[in-house]
Amino acid sequence: MSNRAGPSRRHLLLAAAGGLAPALILAGLVATGAPGERPPFLGASEAPTRETPLAPPHGALQAAGSGPNVPLTRRLAERFAAQGGGAIVVHASIGSRGGILAASDGAVDLGLISRPLGKAELALGLEVVPYARVEVLLAAHPGDADERLTPEDVLAIYRGTRKTWHDGSPITVLLREVGDSGQEALARALPGFGEVVAEAHRSRRFRVIYREHDMKEALLSTPGAIGVFDKGLAKIEQAPLRLLPIEGVTPTRDLAFVRRRGDPRADAFLAFVRSPAGREIIGEGGYLPLPVP
Amino acid sequence: MGEASRRAQKADDAAELAPERALARRLLPLCALLVALIGTTAPAAIYLLRCRELEGHAAEVADALADLLRDEARARPALWRYDTVKLVEHFRAYEGGNVAAVVITDPEGDVPPGGDSRALAGGAAGPARAGERVGPARLVWASAGIDTGTSELGRVWVGVSSEAMRVETLLMLAGFAALGVVLGAMLYLLPLGALRREERARAADVAARLRLQTLSTRALGLDEDERRRIARDLHDGLGQALTGLRLQLQVLATRGGDDEARHLATRSIGLADEALDEVRLAVGALAPPLVAELGLAEALARYAEGCAQRAGLACEVDVAGLGGVSIPAAIETAAYRIAQEALTNAVRHARATRVVVHAERDAAWLTLSVRDDGIGFDADGAGRGHGLGGIVERAELLGGRAEIGRAPGGGTLVRVVLPLGDERA
């Protein structure tokens, strides 16, 4: 198209711009549009600052929280009740986080935790009462696992490069969810384990288990399975798992109660836990009673 | 009135546009429309469908989670909300879709502590901000109520990543826009290219024809000069000789010796007269003597008036526009012959009572018209005869053109335009 006979270059540019304008508008809509419903919390400048009212006093002392903490707390509660200390309802696991939030809301009198409080959780102003320490280790299906493992074995198994036990049977790794206190305790004690587990989560290489009870069931029902478990839990629940010590590595985690308010029944229970009788029960369960501060 | 003038001016301007320019102006909006349609229609449709698909997926997940949470709430009415994060993460692990966030709100629409699943995965704690990205993704949200049958405990909001869909749509948009531009350019350039080639070919053809006409005009000019020289030689040579011979025979016929000699002289005078007539006819056929002697304007005037006088017609001649400047001999002769033919037709066939002869010239063209008030002739050319056909042929041979048709108000109009050689524009 010569400028002599046809439209000027300006006209051509205008035509091209006119033709492409709808495409550019659509591109803008695609890039910035927000299809679907609009949640009410979007656009909120900050979290709602509601004062959570305390739940009304419960008839019986209520406790809920971390799964590894539940069996030992139940055993302590049974002995406490048997000595005339009053009934304590220990609910099924809602996790350490759930226990902290429930205690903060007053939904339970005691929250059960198996990990330290995070920065935001410390701001809730809860009282933390550590009472027992337990060894975290690897547990396997009772059938065909090795007797013990080296740190290199553990890393190779969780990295997926070692796929069989010594007898050639396949290894099935069972992961815990991100943030699980047992898995984090092992990561603190075994260098490189945290990175290997994180990579396993990213690649979705292994099945993820979300509760202690489910982990126990999975380990017992899956030949060749291996997963992070709790020595005290295995003992107190009499789970026929093969516990695999890791050479030179002894990870532990502390169990604790958290509470928001002073309650005489809770005070009595905590006193029982710290008493010689309570410490004996803790030791019988395969846990190490922590000294009273 | 002003608007009408502007419209008329616009129409005139449009009519004067070169075909290529006019075509280009018509094609440009079409091309722009084509680019817009191709560039946006398919991506827009696909984008909307994908949005609906993502919304549907988010709604399905929200419904399933709401059912799960409702069962949990029925089983543990006091504590269910404190375990939702793990429950949701467990669900997401096996859901297998691209769910990026699950947020549970209370009946007031606020996010209670523990209601945001992103906190578990190390995401932002607290309520999401407008336009917040979870990871690299923007989210398409859907919700479902956690309804126990007696009350709604809250709502579960599921955010599905739309990032992949957006990237795919933008890439598709770019591809279709490029396709639209290519097709638009083809729609624009292909017809213009074809038209340009056609115009070049036509221009070359016109140039060749003009060269041919120029050569033809020059050849006719040379031929006309030669004919005039021969006619002049015949007139000045043979004609003068025959005239002298006749004068001497007249003397012999009146002063001869005996009757037989005078009789022979008288017969010879008759033969000389016949020879002179033959010479005059030959000279007239070779070149119009009036044109050669008087020039085209005067020759046309005399011939037309003489012709009309002989036929008893009224005659009007206007040749002032020819001026005194010389005209190529071939053009002069052709114009004169054409006027002769047109007048002959008017006298012999048109039953006319009046003829008007008009001739004028400018720098490039000579225009001649002969109009009568006769019965005219059929427009399809029937009855034109060889004479009128010869007018057209003679004009075209010189690079001119002839129009023969009905005159306004009746009669016949013969109009001829002839080029004046190298002075043509």
Chai-1 contact restraints between the chains, C-beta under 6 A:
chainA,res_idxA,chainB,res_idxB,connection_type,confidence,min_distance_angstrom,max_distance_angstrom,comment,restraint_id
A,A5,B,A18,contact,1.0,0.0,6.0,A-B,restraint_1
A,A5,B,E20,contact,1.0,0.0,6.0,A-B,restraint_2
A,A5,B,R21,contact,1.0,0.0,6.0,A-B,restraint_3
A,G6,B,R21,contact,1.0,0.0,6.0,A-B,restraint_4
A,G6,B,A24,contact,1.0,0.0,6.0,A-B,restraint_5
A,P7,B,A24,contact,1.0,0.0,6.0,A-B,restraint_6
A,A15,B,L28,contact,1.0,0.0,6.0,A-B,restraint_7
A,A15,B,A32,contact,1.0,0.0,6.0,A-B,restraint_8
A,G18,B,A32,contact,1.0,0.0,6.0,A-B,restraint_9
A,G19,B,A32,contact,1.0,0.0,6.0,A-B,restraint_10
A,G19,B,V35,contact,1.0,0.0,6.0,A-B,restraint_11
A,G19,B,A36,contact,1.0,0.0,6.0,A-B,restraint_12
A,P22,B,A36,contact,1.0,0.0,6.0,A-B,restraint_13
A,P22,B,T40,contact,1.0,0.0,6.0,A-B,restraint_14
A,A23,B,G39,contact,1.0,0.0,6.0,A-B,restraint_15
A,A23,B,T40,contact,1.0,0.0,6.0,A-B,restraint_16
A,A23,B,L173,contact,1.0,0.0,6.0,A-B,restraint_17
A,A23,B,A177,contact,1.0,0.0,6.0,A-B,restraint_18
A,L26,B,T40,contact,1.0,0.0,6.0,A-B,restraint_19
A,L26,B,A44,contact,1.0,0.0,6.0,A-B,restraint_20
A,A27,B,L170,contact,1.0,0.0,6.0,A-B,restraint_21
A,A27,B,L173,contact,1.0,0.0,6.0,A-B,restraint_22
A,V30,B,Y47,contact,1.0,0.0,6.0,A-B,restraint_23
A,V30,B,R166,contact,1.0,0.0,6.0,A-B,restraint_24
A,V30,B,T169,contact,1.0,0.0,6.0,A-B,restraint_25
A,V30,B,L170,contact,1.0,0.0,6.0,A-B,restraint_26
A,P35,B,C51,contact,1.0,0.0,6.0,A-B,restraint_27
A,P35,B,V140,contact,1.0,0.0,6.0,A-B,restraint_28
A,G36,B,E55,contact,1.0,0.0,6.0,A-B,restraint_29
A,G36,B,V140,contact,1.0,0.0,6.0,A-B,restraint_30
A,G36,B,W141,contact,1.0,0.0,6.0,A-B,restraint_31
A,G36,B,A142,contact,1.0,0.0,6.0,A-B,restraint_32
A,E37,B,W141,contact,1.0,0.0,6.0,A-B,restraint_33
A,E37,B,A142,contact,1.0,0.0,6.0,A-B,restraint_34
A,E37,B,S143,contact,1.0,0.0,6.0,A-B,restraint_35
A,P39,B,W141,contact,1.0,0.0,6.0,A-B,restraint_36
A,P39,B,W157,contact,1.0,0.0,6.0,A-B,restraint_37
A,P40,B,G109,contact,1.0,0.0,6.0,A-B,restraint_38
A,F41,B,V111,contact,1.0,0.0,6.0,A-B,restraint_39
A,F41,B,P127,contact,1.0,0.0,6.0,A-B,restraint_40
A,L42,B,A128,contact,1.0,0.0,6.0,A-B,restraint_41
A,L42,B,A130,contact,1.0,0.0,6.0,A-B,restraint_42
A,G43,B,A130,contact,1.0,0.0,6.0,A-B,restraint_43
A,A44,B,P127,contact,1.0,0.0,6.0,A-B,restraint_44
A,A47,B,G126,contact,1.0,0.0,6.0,A-B,restraint_45
A,A47,B,P127,contact,1.0,0.0,6.0,A-B,restraint_46
A,P48,B,D110,contact,1.0,0.0,6.0,A-B,restraint_47
A,A64,B,L79,contact,1.0,0.0,6.0,A-B,restraint_48
A,H91,B,L79,contact,1.0,0.0,6.0,A-B,restraint_49
A,I94,B,L79,contact,1.0,0.0,6.0,A-B,restraint_50
A,I94,B,Y82,contact,1.0,0.0,6.0,A-B,restraint_51
A,I94,B,D83,contact,1.0,0.0,6.0,A-B,restraint_52
A,G95,B,K86,contact,1.0,0.0,6.0,A-B,restraint_53
A,G98,B,Y82,contact,1.0,0.0,6.0,A-B,restraint_54
A,G98,B,D83,contact,1.0,0.0,6.0,A-B,restraint_55
A,L101,B,Y82,contact,1.0,0.0,6.0,A-B,restraint_56
A,L101,B,P113,contact,1.0,0.0,6.0,A-B,restraint_57
A,L101,B,G114,contact,1.0,0.0,6.0,A-B,restraint_58
A,A102,B,Y82,contact,1.0,0.0,6.0,A-B,restraint_59
A,A107,B,A78,contact,1.0,0.0,6.0,A-B,restraint_60
A,E177,B,E89,contact,1.0,0.0,6.0,A-B,restraint_61
A,V208,B,A93,contact,1.0,0.0,6.0,A-B,restraint_62
A,Y210,B,K86,contact,1.0,0.0,6.0,A-B,restraint_63
A,Y210,B,H90,contact,1.0,0.0,6.0,A-B,restraint_64
